[in-house]
Amino acid sequence: MKKSLKNIPEFASETEERAFWEQQDSTAYLDWSTAQSVALPNLKPSTKTISLRLPQHLLDSIKTAANSRDVPYQSLIKVWLQEKLQSQ
């Protein structure tokens, strides 16, 4: 037995639509059993700027390692952090 779905209203703005969906159960409007997975290969993860205090000798060593690999030192730090997290 197929459930009768409500019609999604027209919205004057994104703000109005956001307010609507915050108050509604989407299953009354959409049949999620027919949903398909979507790949977004060009979507970049959001980033957050942080401040990290390092001893000067450690930063110098990181910059030397990055220079020998011909990559920016901040990118190398991100790679190392990711590798460490994956090994945990």
TORVEX-476494 format. One record per atom (N, C-alpha, C, O): residue number from 1; residue in one letter; atom name; y, z, x. Coordinates in steps of 0.02 Angstrom, whole numbers, plus 32768, in hexadecimal, padded with zeros to 4 digits. Layout:
N
+-----+------+------+-------+------+------+
| pos | code | site | north |   up | east |
+-----+------+------+-------+------+------+
| NUM |    A |   CA |     Y |    Z |    X |
...
+-----+------+------+-------+------+------+
This chain:
88
+-----+------+------+-------+------+------+
| pos | code | site | north |   up | east |
+-----+------+------+-------+------+------+
|   1 |    M |    N |  7FC5 | 8000 | 802A |
|   1 |    M |   CA |  8000 | 8000 | 8000 |
|   1 |    M |    C |  803E | 8000 | 802C |
|   1 |    M |    O |  8048 | 802D | 8055 |
|   2 |    K |    N |  8067 | 7FCD | 8025 |
|   2 |    K |   CA |  80A3 | 7FC6 | 804E |
|   2 |    K |    C |  80DC | 7FEF | 8030 |
|   2 |    K |    O |  80E9 | 7FEC | 7FF4 |
|   3 |    K |    N |  80FC | 8015 | 805A |
|   3 |    K |   CA |  8134 | 8040 | 8045 |
|   3 |    K |    C |  8172 | 8015 | 8039 |
|   3 |    K |    O |  8180 | 7FE8 | 8060 |
|   4 |    S |    N |  8197 | 8023 | 8004 |
|   4 |    S |   CA |  81D5 | 8000 | 7FF5 |
|   4 |    S |    C |  820C | 801B | 8023 |
|   4 |    S |    O |  8218 | 8057 | 8026 |
|   5 |    L |    N |  822C | 7FED | 8046 |
|   5 |    L |   CA |  8260 | 8001 | 8075 |
|   5 |    L |    C |  82A5 | 7FFA | 8056 |
|   5 |    L |    O |  82B1 | 7FCD | 802E |
|   6 |    K |    N |  82D2 | 8026 | 806A |
|   6 |    K |   CA |  8318 | 8023 | 8054 |
|   6 |    K |    C |  833C | 7FED | 807B |
|   6 |    K |    O |  832A | 7FDE | 80B4 |
|   7 |    N |    N |  836F | 7FCF | 805D |
|   7 |    N |   CA |  8398 | 7F9E | 807F |
|   7 |    N |    C |  83C9 | 7FC1 | 80AE |
|   7 |    N |    O |  83E6 | 7FF4 | 809C |
|   8 |    I |    N |  83D1 | 7FA6 | 80EA |
|   8 |    I |   CA |  8401 | 7FC2 | 811A |
|   8 |    I |    C |  8447 | 7FAB | 8104 |
|   8 |    I |    O |  8452 | 7F6F | 80FC |
|   9 |    P |    N |  8475 | 7FDA | 80FB |
|   9 |    P |   CA |  84B9 | 7FC7 | 80E5 |
|   9 |    P |    C |  84E0 | 7FA2 | 811B |
|   9 |    P |    O |  84CE | 7FA4 | 8156 |
|  10 |    E |    N |  8515 | 7F81 | 8107 |
|  10 |    E |   CA |  8543 | 7F61 | 8136 |
|  10 |    E |    C |  8573 | 7F97 | 814F |
|  10 |    E |    O |  8587 | 7FC4 | 812A |
|  11 |    F |    N |  8584 | 7F93 | 818F |
|  11 |    F |   CA |  85B0 | 7FC5 | 81AD |
|  11 |    F |    C |  85F0 | 7FA4 | 81C5 |
|  11 |    F |    O |  85F0 | 7F6D | 81DF |
|  12 |    A |    N |  8628 | 7FC7 | 81BB |
|  12 |    A |   CA |  8669 | 7FAE | 81D0 |
|  12 |    A |    C |  8674 | 7FB5 | 821B |
|  12 |    A |    O |  869B | 7F90 | 8239 |
|  13 |    S |    N |  8650 | 7FE5 | 8239 |
|  13 |    S |   CA |  865A | 7FF1 | 8281 |
|  13 |    S |    C |  861B | 8010 | 829E |
|  13 |    S |    O |  85EF | 8028 | 827A |
|  14 |    E |    N |  8618 | 8010 | 82E0 |
|  14 |    E |   CA |  85E0 | 802F | 8302 |
|  14 |    E |    C |  85E0 | 807B | 82F6 |
|  14 |    E |    O |  85AB | 809A | 82F0 |
|  15 |    T |    N |  861B | 8097 | 82F2 |
|  15 |    T |   CA |  8621 | 80DF | 82E6 |
|  15 |    T |    C |  8604 | 80F1 | 82A1 |
|  15 |    T |    O |  85E1 | 8123 | 829A |
|  16 |    E |    N |  8613 | 80C7 | 826F |
|  16 |    E |   CA |  85F8 | 80D3 | 822C |
|  16 |    E |    C |  85AC | 80CC | 822C |
|  16 |    E |    O |  8589 | 80F4 | 820C |
|  17 |    E |    N |  8592 | 809B | 8250 |
|  17 |    E |   CA |  854A | 8092 | 8254 |
|  17 |    E |    C |  8528 | 80CD | 8278 |
|  17 |    E |    O |  84F4 | 80E5 | 8262 |
|  18 |    R |    N |  8547 | 80E3 | 82AE |
|  18 |    R |   CA |  852C | 811C | 82D3 |
|  18 |    R |    C |  8528 | 815A | 82A6 |
|  18 |    R |    O |  84F6 | 817E | 82A6 |
|  19 |    A |    N |  855E | 8166 | 8280 |
|  19 |    A |   CA |  855F | 81A0 | 8253 |
|  19 |    A |    C |  8529 | 819A | 821E |
|  19 |    A |    O |  850A | 81CC | 820C |
|  20 |    F |    N |  851E | 815E | 8205 |
|  20 |    F |   CA |  84EA | 8153 | 81D3 |
|  20 |    F |    C |  84A5 | 8164 | 81EE |
|  20 |    F |    O |  8480 | 818A | 81CF |
|  21 |    W |    N |  8493 | 8149 | 8229 |
|  21 |    W |   CA |  8450 | 8153 | 8245 |
|  21 |    W |    C |  8445 | 819B | 825C |
|  21 |    W |    O |  840C | 81B1 | 8262 |
|  22 |    E |    N |  847B | 81BE | 826B |
|  22 |    E |   CA |  8473 | 8205 | 827D |
|  22 |    E |    C |  845B | 822F | 8241 |
|  22 |    E |    O |  843E | 8264 | 8249 |
|  23 |    Q |    N |  8469 | 8215 | 8205 |
|  23 |    Q |   CA |  8458 | 823B | 81C8 |
|  23 |    Q |    C |  841A | 8220 | 81A4 |
|  23 |    Q |    O |  8402 | 8240 | 8175 |
|  24 |    Q |    N |  8400 | 81E7 | 81B9 |
|  24 |    Q |   CA |  83C9 | 81C7 | 8195 |
|  24 |    Q |    C |  8388 | 81C6 | 81BC |
|  24 |    Q |    O |  8388 | 81C8 | 81F9 |
|  25 |    D |    N |  8351 | 81C3 | 8197 |
|  25 |    D |   CA |  830F | 81BA | 81B5 |
|  25 |    D |    C |  8302 | 816F | 81B7 |
|  25 |    D |    O |  82FE | 814F | 8182 |
|  26 |    S |    N |  82FB | 8153 | 81F2 |
|  26 |    S |   CA |  82F4 | 810A | 81F9 |
|  26 |    S |    C |  82B4 | 80F0 | 81D8 |
|  26 |    S |    O |  82B1 | 80B5 | 81C7 |
|  27 |    T |    N |  8282 | 811A | 81CE |
|  27 |    T |   CA |  8244 | 8102 | 81B0 |
|  27 |    T |    C |  824D | 80EE | 8167 |
|  27 |    T |    O |  8223 | 80CC | 814A |
|  28 |    A |    N |  8284 | 8104 | 8148 |
|  28 |    A |   CA |  8292 | 80EF | 8104 |
|  28 |    A |    C |  82AF | 80A9 | 8102 |
|  28 |    A |    O |  82B1 | 8089 | 80CE |
|  29 |    Y |    N |  82C5 | 8090 | 813C |
|  29 |    Y |   CA |  82E6 | 804F | 8140 |
|  29 |    Y |    C |  82BF | 801B | 816A |
|  29 |    Y |    O |  82C9 | 7FDF | 8161 |
|  30 |    L |    N |  8294 | 8033 | 8196 |
|  30 |    L |   CA |  8271 | 8006 | 81C3 |
|  30 |    L |    C |  8226 | 8015 | 81C3 |
|  30 |    L |    O |  8212 | 804F | 81BE |
|  31 |    D |    N |  81FE | 7FE1 | 81C9 |
|  31 |    D |   CA |  81B5 | 7FE9 | 81CF |
|  31 |    D |    C |  81A4 | 7FEA | 821A |
|  31 |    D |    O |  819B | 7FB5 | 8238 |
|  32 |    W |    N |  81A0 | 8025 | 8237 |
|  32 |    W |   CA |  8195 | 802B | 827F |
|  32 |    W |    C |  814F | 8016 | 8294 |
|  32 |    W |    O |  8142 | 800D | 82D0 |
|  33 |    S |    N |  8121 | 800D | 8265 |
|  33 |    S |   CA |  80DD | 7FF8 | 8277 |
|  33 |    S |    C |  80DC | 7FB0 | 828F |
|  33 |    S |    O |  80AC | 7F9A | 82AF |
|  34 |    T |    N |  8110 | 7F8A | 827F |
|  34 |    T |   CA |  8114 | 7F44 | 8295 |
|  34 |    T |    C |  8141 | 7F3C | 82D2 |
|  34 |    T |    O |  814E | 7F04 | 82E7 |
|  35 |    A |    N |  815A | 7F73 | 82ED |
|  35 |    A |   CA |  8187 | 7F70 | 8327 |
|  35 |    A |    C |  8161 | 7F55 | 8364 |
|  35 |    A |    O |  8125 | 7F61 | 836C |
|  36 |    Q |    N |  8185 | 7F32 | 838F |
|  36 |    Q |   CA |  8169 | 7F17 | 83CC |
|  36 |    Q |    C |  818D | 7F34 | 8408 |
|  36 |    Q |    O |  81C9 | 7F42 | 8406 |
|  37 |    S |    N |  8168 | 7F3C | 843E |
|  37 |    S |   CA |  8187 | 7F54 | 847C |
|  37 |    S |    C |  81B3 | 7F1D | 8499 |
|  37 |    S |    O |  81A4 | 7EE2 | 8493 |
|  38 |    V |    N |  81EA | 7F32 | 84B7 |
|  38 |    V |   CA |  8219 | 7F03 | 84D5 |
|  38 |    V |    C |  8224 | 7F16 | 851E |
|  38 |    V |    O |  822C | 7F51 | 852E |
|  39 |    A |    N |  8223 | 7EE4 | 8549 |
|  39 |    A |   CA |  8232 | 7EEF | 858F |
|  39 |    A |    C |  827A | 7EDA | 859C |
|  39 |    A |    O |  828E | 7EA3 | 8588 |
|  40 |    L |    N |  82A0 | 7F04 | 85BE |
|  40 |    L |   CA |  82E5 | 7EF4 | 85CF |
|  40 |    L |    C |  82EB | 7EF5 | 861B |
|  40 |    L |    O |  8303 | 7F26 | 8638 |
|  41 |    P |    N |  82D6 | 7EBF | 863C |
|  41 |    P |   CA |  82D2 | 7EBF | 8685 |
|  41 |    P |    C |  8315 | 7EC3 | 86A9 |
|  41 |    P |    O |  8318 | 7ED8 | 86E2 |
|  42 |    N |    N |  834A | 7EAF | 8688 |
|  42 |    N |   CA |  838C | 7EAF | 86A8 |
|  42 |    N |    C |  83B4 | 7EEE | 869A |
|  42 |    N |    O |  83ED | 7EF5 | 86B0 |
|  43 |    L |    N |  8396 | 7F1C | 8674 |
|  43 |    L |   CA |  83B9 | 7F59 | 8663 |
|  43 |    L |    C |  83B7 | 7F88 | 869F |
|  43 |    L |    O |  8382 | 7F9A | 86B8 |
|  44 |    K |    N |  83F1 | 7F9C | 86B6 |
|  44 |    K |   CA |  83F5 | 7FC9 | 86EF |
|  44 |    K |    C |  83F9 | 8011 | 86D6 |
|  44 |    K |    O |  841C | 801F | 86A6 |
|  45 |    P |    N |  83D4 | 803E | 86F7 |
|  45 |    P |   CA |  83D8 | 8084 | 86E2 |
|  45 |    P |    C |  841D | 80A0 | 86EE |
|  45 |    P |    O |  843F | 808E | 871F |
|  46 |    S |    N |  8433 | 80CB | 86C2 |
|  46 |    S |   CA |  8474 | 80EA | 86CC |
|  46 |    S |    C |  8472 | 8118 | 8708 |
|  46 |    S |    O |  843E | 8135 | 8718 |
|  47 |    T |    N |  84AA | 811D | 8729 |
|  47 |    T |   CA |  84AE | 8148 | 8764 |
|  47 |    T |    C |  84E3 | 817D | 875A |
|  47 |    T |    O |  8511 | 8175 | 8732 |
|  48 |    K |    N |  84DD | 81B2 | 877F |
|  48 |    K |   CA |  850C | 81E9 | 877D |
|  48 |    K |    C |  8520 | 81F8 | 87C4 |
|  48 |    K |    O |  84F6 | 8200 | 87EF |
|  49 |    T |    N |  8560 | 81FD | 87CF |
|  49 |    T |   CA |  857A | 820E | 8812 |
|  49 |    T |    C |  8573 | 8259 | 881C |
|  49 |    T |    O |  8586 | 8281 | 87F1 |
|  50 |    I |    N |  8559 | 826B | 8857 |
|  50 |    I |   CA |  8554 | 82B2 | 8868 |
|  50 |    I |    C |  8574 | 82BD | 88AC |
|  50 |    I |    O |  857E | 828E | 88D3 |
|  51 |    S |    N |  8583 | 82FA | 88BA |
|  51 |    S |   CA |  859C | 830D | 88FB |
|  51 |    S |    C |  8566 | 8337 | 891D |
|  51 |    S |    O |  854D | 8367 | 8901 |
|  52 |    L |    N |  8555 | 8323 | 895A |
|  52 |    L |   CA |  8520 | 8345 | 897E |
|  52 |    L |    C |  8539 | 8356 | 89C4 |
|  52 |    L |    O |  854B | 8329 | 89EA |
|  53 |    R |    N |  853A | 8394 | 89D4 |
|  53 |    R |   CA |  8551 | 83A9 | 8A17 |
|  53 |    R |    C |  8516 | 83AB | 8A47 |
|  53 |    R |    O |  84E4 | 83CD | 8A3B |
|  54 |    L |    N |  851C | 8385 | 8A7D |
|  54 |    L |   CA |  84E8 | 8382 | 8AAF |
|  54 |    L |    C |  8505 | 8395 | 8AF3 |
|  54 |    L |    O |  8540 | 8388 | 8B00 |
|  55 |    P |    N |  84DD | 83B3 | 8B1D |
|  55 |    P |   CA |  84F5 | 83BE | 8B61 |
|  55 |    P |    C |  8504 | 837B | 8B82 |
|  55 |    P |    O |  84E1 | 834A | 8B76 |
|  56 |    Q |    N |  8537 | 8379 | 8BAB |
|  56 |    Q |   CA |  854C | 833A | 8BCA |
|  56 |    Q |    C |  8513 | 8319 | 8BF1 |
|  56 |    Q |    O |  850B | 82DC | 8BEF |
|  57 |    H |    N |  84ED | 8341 | 8C16 |
|  57 |    H |   CA |  84B6 | 8325 | 8C3E |
|  57 |    H |    C |  8481 | 8304 | 8C12 |
|  57 |    H |    O |  8464 | 82D1 | 8C25 |
|  58 |    L |    N |  8474 | 8321 | 8BD5 |
|  58 |    L |   CA |  8444 | 8303 | 8BA8 |
|  58 |    L |    C |  845E | 82C1 | 8B8C |
|  58 |    L |    O |  843A | 8290 | 8B88 |
|  59 |    L |    N |  849E | 82C0 | 8B78 |
|  59 |    L |   CA |  84BB | 8283 | 8B5F |
|  59 |    L |    C |  84BC | 824C | 8B95 |
|  59 |    L |    O |  84AF | 8212 | 8B86 |
|  60 |    D |    N |  84CB | 825F | 8BD2 |
|  60 |    D |   CA |  84CA | 822F | 8C09 |
|  60 |    D |    C |  8484 | 8212 | 8C13 |
|  60 |    D |    O |  847C | 81D6 | 8C1F |
|  61 |    S |    N |  8451 | 823C | 8C0E |
|  61 |    S |   CA |  840C | 8225 | 8C16 |
|  61 |    S |    C |  83F8 | 81F6 | 8BDD |
|  61 |    S |    O |  83D6 | 81C4 | 8BE8 |
|  62 |    I |    N |  840E | 8206 | 8BA0 |
|  62 |    I |   CA |  8400 | 81DA | 8B67 |
|  62 |    I |    C |  8422 | 8197 | 8B70 |
|  62 |    I |    O |  8404 | 8163 | 8B63 |
|  63 |    K |    N |  8461 | 8198 | 8B86 |
|  63 |    K |   CA |  8485 | 8159 | 8B90 |
|  63 |    K |    C |  8465 | 812F | 8BC7 |
|  63 |    K |    O |  8463 | 80F2 | 8BC2 |
|  64 |    T |    N |  844D | 8150 | 8BFB |
|  64 |    T |   CA |  842A | 812B | 8C31 |
|  64 |    T |    C |  83EA | 810B | 8C16 |
|  64 |    T |    O |  83DC | 80D1 | 8C25 |
|  65 |    A |    N |  83C4 | 8131 | 8BEF |
|  65 |    A |   CA |  8386 | 8116 | 8BD2 |
|  65 |    A |    C |  8396 | 80DC | 8BA3 |
|  65 |    A |    O |  8372 | 80A9 | 8BA2 |
|  66 |    A |    N |  83CA | 80E2 | 8B7B |
|  66 |    A |   CA |  83DE | 80AD | 8B4D |
|  66 |    A |    C |  83F4 | 806F | 8B74 |
|  66 |    A |    O |  83E4 | 8037 | 8B61 |
|  67 |    N |    N |  841A | 807A | 8BA8 |
|  67 |    N |   CA |  8433 | 8042 | 8BD1 |
|  67 |    N |    C |  83F9 | 801C | 8BF1 |
|  67 |    N |    O |  83FA | 7FDE | 8BF5 |
|  68 |    S |    N |  83C6 | 8040 | 8C08 |
|  68 |    S |   CA |  838D | 801F | 8C26 |
|  68 |    S |    C |  8365 | 7FF6 | 8BF3 |
|  68 |    S |    O |  8341 | 7FC7 | 8C06 |
|  69 |    R |    N |  836B | 8008 | 8BB4 |
|  69 |    R |   CA |  8348 | 7FE4 | 8B7E |
|  69 |    R |    C |  8377 | 7FB0 | 8B5D |
|  69 |    R |    O |  8362 | 7F8B | 8B31 |
|  70 |    D |    N |  83B5 | 7FAF | 8B72 |
|  70 |    D |   CA |  83E8 | 7F82 | 8B57 |
|  70 |    D |    C |  83F2 | 7F8C | 8B0C |
|  70 |    D |    O |  83F6 | 7F5C | 8AE6 |
|  71 |    V |    N |  83F6 | 7FCC | 8AF7 |
|  71 |    V |   CA |  8404 | 7FDD | 8AB1 |
|  71 |    V |    C |  843C | 8011 | 8AB0 |
|  71 |    V |    O |  8444 | 8036 | 8AE0 |
|  72 |    P |    N |  8461 | 8015 | 8A7A |
|  72 |    P |   CA |  8493 | 804A | 8A74 |
|  72 |    P |    C |  8472 | 808F | 8A74 |
|  72 |    P |    O |  843C | 8098 | 8A58 |
|  73 |    Y |    N |  8492 | 80BF | 8A94 |
|  73 |    Y |   CA |  8472 | 8101 | 8A9A |
|  73 |    Y |    C |  8467 | 8122 | 8A57 |
|  73 |    Y |    O |  8436 | 8147 | 8A4F |
|  74 |    Q |    N |  8494 | 8117 | 8A26 |
|  74 |    Q |   CA |  848B | 8136 | 89E5 |
|  74 |    Q |    C |  844E | 8118 | 89C1 |
|  74 |    Q |    O |  842A | 813B | 899D |
|  75 |    S |    N |  8442 | 80D8 | 89CB |
|  75 |    S |   CA |  8406 | 80B8 | 89AF |
|  75 |    S |    C |  83C7 | 80D5 | 89CE |
|  75 |    S |    O |  8396 | 80E1 | 89AB |
|  76 |    L |    N |  83C9 | 80E0 | 8A0F |
|  76 |    L |   CA |  838F | 80FC | 8A31 |
|  76 |    L |    C |  8381 | 8143 | 8A18 |
|  76 |    L |    O |  8347 | 8156 | 8A0E |
|  77 |    I |    N |  83B4 | 816A | 8A0D |
|  77 |    I |   CA |  83AB | 81AD | 89F2 |
|  77 |    I |    C |  838A | 81A9 | 89AD |
|  77 |    I |    O |  835C | 81D0 | 899F |
|  78 |    K |    N |  83A0 | 817B | 8982 |
|  78 |    K |   CA |  8381 | 8173 | 8940 |
|  78 |    K |    C |  8338 | 8160 | 8945 |
|  78 |    K |    O |  830E | 8179 | 8920 |
|  79 |    V |    N |  8328 | 8133 | 8972 |
|  79 |    V |   CA |  82E3 | 811E | 897C |
|  79 |    V |    C |  82B8 | 8159 | 8992 |
|  79 |    V |    O |  8282 | 8165 | 8977 |
|  80 |    W |    N |  82D1 | 817E | 89C3 |
|  80 |    W |   CA |  82AC | 81B9 | 89DB |
|  80 |    W |    C |  82A1 | 81ED | 89A4 |
|  80 |    W |    O |  826B | 8209 | 899E |
|  81 |    L |    N |  82D5 | 81F9 | 897D |
|  81 |    L |   CA |  82CE | 822A | 8946 |
|  81 |    L |    C |  829A | 8213 | 8913 |
|  81 |    L |    O |  8272 | 823A | 88FB |
|  82 |    Q |    N |  829C | 81D2 | 8902 |
|  82 |    Q |   CA |  826C | 81B7 | 88D2 |
|  82 |    Q |    C |  8225 | 81BC | 88ED |
|  82 |    Q |    O |  81F7 | 81D0 | 88C9 |
|  83 |    E |    N |  821C | 81AA | 892C |
|  83 |    E |   CA |  81D9 | 81AF | 894B |
|  83 |    E |    C |  81BF | 81F6 | 894A |
|  83 |    E |    O |  8185 | 8202 | 893C |
|  84 |    K |    N |  81EB | 8225 | 8959 |
|  84 |    K |   CA |  81D7 | 826C | 895A |
|  84 |    K |    C |  81C3 | 8283 | 8914 |
|  84 |    K |    O |  8191 | 82A6 | 890C |
|  85 |    L |    N |  81E9 | 8270 | 88E2 |
|  85 |    L |   CA |  81D9 | 8282 | 889D |
|  85 |    L |    C |  8197 | 8265 | 8887 |
|  85 |    L |    O |  8170 | 8287 | 8865 |
|  86 |    Q |    N |  8189 | 8227 | 889A |
|  86 |    Q |   CA |  814A | 8207 | 8886 |
|  86 |    Q |    C |  810E | 8226 | 88A9 |
|  86 |    Q |    O |  80D7 | 8225 | 888E |
|  87 |    S |    N |  8118 | 8242 | 88E3 |
|  87 |    S |   CA |  80E0 | 8261 | 8907 |
|  87 |    S |    C |  80D1 | 82A8 | 88EF |
|  87 |    S |    O |  809F | 82C5 | 8902 |
|  88 |    Q |    N |  80FC | 82C3 | 88C6 |
|  88 |    Q |   CA |  80F3 | 8308 | 88AC |
|  88 |    Q |    C |  80C0 | 830A | 8875 |
|  88 |    Q |    O |  80B2 | 8340 | 885A |
+-----+------+------+-------+------+------+
